[in-house]
Amino acid sequence: MNHQIPIDPRILFSPSDWEFTGDWSFFHPSALLPFTAHVSSVGPVGHSPIPPPASAGRLARQLRFALEIDKLKNVLRRTYVTGSGRPENSAEHTWHIVLMAVTLAEHSAFPHLDVLRVVKMLLIHDLVEIDAGDTFAYDTAGHADKRAREVTAAERLFGLLPPDQAAEFRALWEEFEATATPEARFALAMDRVQAVMLNLAADGGAWKEHGITLDRILARNAVVGDAVPAVWASIQQQVTAVMSAK
């Protein structure tokens, strides 16, 4: 049901908007009658009508998923939070690379990059670690069954959602894993360069702790140079300097 609600033009436009220096008293109440707005019986004036409520089952699944993904905060990585010396968790990592992607998108080697799609991909890509854990980048043995562990995790976690959202999230996750699209390649570059930056800030950090050699670091992170060449050019020399220092 719609109602007609009178709107005082003085609410819509202040004297300063019009640089009017006269007297607003000429607005007789009868002059307000033509100024009406048709609004839904739900939702405040000036806002779009509130959509119909979701089904109880759909909402319950979404809320269950929303709570489940909080567990990503419990997954610890090998990199350290700058200035604290404590390991970062995967939720912190996700926040960091999302903001980096928005900030550094202008340096992408790919024209017409869909930044929103990149953001969605990055928000989703590490959720599987809730079940599969974080596999250290240079752990050859751990990578042998990484895909199998993460697929199982993806099926359970995205399966918590309503079918349409489960399919969308799974597709975004698979797109990131395949690294075939410009958005996936840029997203992967953000994922890689963030770890490089944190290890540099820790004077080699996990690289030196685990005996990772310079050639392995440069080989793994070559994708950064492909997607954001200016960023890699700025950082590569620092990597070489830190890992060459005695």
C-alpha positions in Angstrom: 0.0 0.0 0.0 1.3 3.5 -0.9 0.7 6.6 1.0 1.1 10.2 0.0 3.4 12.0 2.5 3.7 15.8 2.2 7.3 17.0 2.0 8.2 20.6 3.1 10.5 22.0 0.3 12.5 23.7 3.1 13.7 20.3 4.1 14.9 19.5 0.6 16.6 22.9 0.0 18.1 25.2 2.5 18.4 28.9 1.9 22.2 28.5 1.6 21.6 26.1 -1.3 19.8 28.7 -3.2 21.7 31.7 -1.8 18.3 33.1 -0.9 18.4 36.0 1.4 14.7 36.8 1.6 11.9 35.5 3.8 10.7 31.8 3.7 7.3 32.8 5.1 5.7 33.0 1.7 5.4 29.2 1.9 1.8 28.9 3.0 0.8 25.5 4.3 -1.5 25.1 1.3 1.5 25.5 -1.0 3.0 22.3 0.4 0.2 20.1 -1.0 1.7 19.5 -4.4 5.0 18.3 -2.9 4.3 14.7 -2.2 6.2 11.5 -2.4 4.8 8.0 -3.0 6.5 5.5 -0.7 6.0 2.0 0.2 4.3 1.2 3.5 7.7 -0.2 4.6 10.9 1.7 4.5 11.7 5.3 5.4 10.8 8.3 3.2 13.6 8.9 0.7 14.8 5.3 0.6 14.1 2.5 -1.8 11.3 0.2 -0.6 12.6 -2.6 1.6 12.8 -5.9 -0.4 10.6 -8.8 0.8 12.2 -10.8 3.6 14.3 -13.8 2.7 13.0 -17.2 3.5 13.9 -18.4 7.0 15.8 -21.3 5.6 17.9 -19.2 3.2 18.8 -16.7 5.9 19.6 -19.4 8.4 22.1 -20.9 5.9 23.7 -17.5 5.2 24.1 -16.7 9.0 25.6 -20.2 9.6 28.1 -19.5 6.9 28.8 -16.0 8.3 29.7 -17.5 11.7 31.7 -20.4 10.3 34.1 -18.1 8.4 35.0 -16.4 11.6 37.2 -19.5 12.2 39.6 -18.1 9.5 41.0 -15.9 12.3 42.4 -19.1 14.0 44.5 -20.1 11.0 48.1 -18.9 11.5 50.5 -18.2 8.6 54.3 -18.2 8.6 54.6 -14.5 7.9 54.7 -12.0 10.8 52.6 -8.9 11.5 54.8 -5.9 10.9 56.2 -4.5 14.1 54.7 -7.1 16.4 56.7 -10.3 15.8 53.6 -12.4 16.0 52.3 -14.6 13.1 49.5 -13.1 11.1 46.3 -15.1 10.7 44.6 -15.8 7.4 41.8 -13.3 8.0 44.3 -10.5 8.5 46.1 -11.6 5.4 42.8 -11.5 3.5 42.0 -8.0 4.7 45.5 -6.8 3.8 45.5 -8.1 0.2 42.0 -6.8 -0.5 43.0 -3.3 0.5 46.2 -3.7 -1.5 44.3 -4.7 -4.6 42.1 -1.6 -4.4 45.1 0.6 -3.8 47.4 -0.9 -6.5 44.8 -1.7 -9.2 46.0 1.3 -11.2 49.3 -0.4 -11.7 47.8 -3.5 -13.2 49.2 -4.7 -16.5 45.7 -5.7 -17.5 43.4 -3.0 -19.0 39.8 -2.8 -17.9 40.4 -4.8 -14.7 37.3 -5.7 -12.9 38.4 -4.7 -9.4 35.1 -5.7 -7.7 35.6 -9.3 -9.0 39.2 -9.2 -7.8 38.0 -8.2 -4.3 35.4 -11.0 -4.2 38.0 -13.5 -5.3 40.4 -12.4 -2.6 37.8 -12.4 0.1 36.9 -16.0 -0.8 40.2 -17.6 -1.8 41.6 -18.6 1.6 38.3 -19.6 3.3 39.2 -23.3 2.6 42.1 -22.9 5.1 39.5 -23.2 7.8 39.5 -26.9 7.2 42.6 -27.5 5.1 45.0 -25.2 7.0 47.6 -22.9 5.6 50.1 -24.7 3.4 53.5 -23.0 3.6 54.4 -21.6 0.2 57.7 -23.6 0.0 56.4 -26.8 1.5 56.8 -29.2 -1.4 55.3 -32.2 0.5 52.4 -30.1 1.7 51.6 -29.1 -1.8 51.3 -32.7 -2.9 47.8 -33.1 -1.5 46.9 -29.4 -1.1 44.4 -29.4 -3.9 42.5 -32.5 -2.6 42.3 -31.0 0.9 41.1 -27.7 -0.3 38.5 -29.1 -2.7 37.0 -31.1 0.2 37.0 -27.9 2.3 35.4 -25.9 -0.5 32.6 -28.4 -0.8 31.8 -28.3 2.9 32.2 -24.5 3.5 30.4 -23.2 0.3 27.9 -26.0 0.8 26.7 -24.2 3.9 25.3 -21.4 1.6 22.1 -21.4 -0.4 22.7 -23.1 -3.8 23.0 -20.0 -5.9 25.6 -18.4 -3.6 27.4 -21.7 -3.1 27.8 -21.9 -6.9 29.0 -18.3 -7.2 31.5 -18.6 -4.4 32.8 -21.9 -5.7 33.2 -20.5 -9.2 35.2 -17.5 -7.8 37.4 -19.8 -5.8 38.1 -22.0 -8.8 38.8 -19.0 -11.0 41.5 -17.8 -8.5 43.0 -21.3 -8.4 43.1 -21.6 -12.2 44.8 -18.1 -12.6 43.6 -17.9 -16.2 41.7 -14.6 -16.2 43.3 -11.1 -15.7 41.4 -10.7 -12.5 42.7 -14.0 -11.1 46.3 -13.2 -12.1 46.1 -9.8 -10.5 44.6 -11.3 -7.4 47.3 -13.9 -7.2 49.9 -11.2 -7.5 48.5 -9.3 -4.5 48.5 -12.6 -2.5 52.2 -13.1 -3.4 53.5 -9.6 -3.0 51.9 -9.2 0.4 53.9 -12.1 1.8 57.0 -10.7 0.2 56.5 -7.3 1.8 56.0 -8.9 5.3 59.1 -11.0 4.9 61.1 -8.0 3.8 59.8 -6.1 6.9 61.0 -8.9 9.1 64.5 -8.9 7.5 63.9 -12.2 5.7 61.4 -13.6 8.2 60.1 -17.0 7.3 62.5 -17.2 4.3 65.5 -17.3 6.5 63.8 -19.4 9.3 63.1 -22.1 6.8 66.2 -21.9 4.7 64.5 -20.6 1.5 67.0 -19.6 -1.1 66.8 -16.4 -3.3 66.3 -18.3 -6.5 63.1 -20.0 -5.1 61.8 -16.7 -3.9 62.3 -15.0 -7.2 60.8 -18.0 -9.1 57.7 -18.2 -7.0 57.0 -14.5 -7.2 57.6 -14.0 -10.9 53.9 -13.8 -11.3 54.0 -10.4 -9.5 56.1 -9.0 -12.3 53.7 -10.3 -14.9 50.6 -8.7 -13.3 52.1 -5.5 -11.7 55.5 -4.9 -13.2 56.1 -1.6 -11.5 55.4 -3.2 -8.1 57.8 -6.0 -8.7 60.5 -3.8 -10.1 60.3 -1.7 -6.9 60.5 -4.8 -4.6 62.8 -7.3 -6.4 66.0 -5.5 -5.6 65.0 -5.3 -1.9 64.5 -9.1 -1.9 67.9 -9.7 -3.5 69.6 -7.3 -1.0 67.9 -8.9 2.1 68.6 -12.5 1.1 72.2 -11.7 0.0 73.1 -10.0 3.3 75.3 -12.1 5.6 
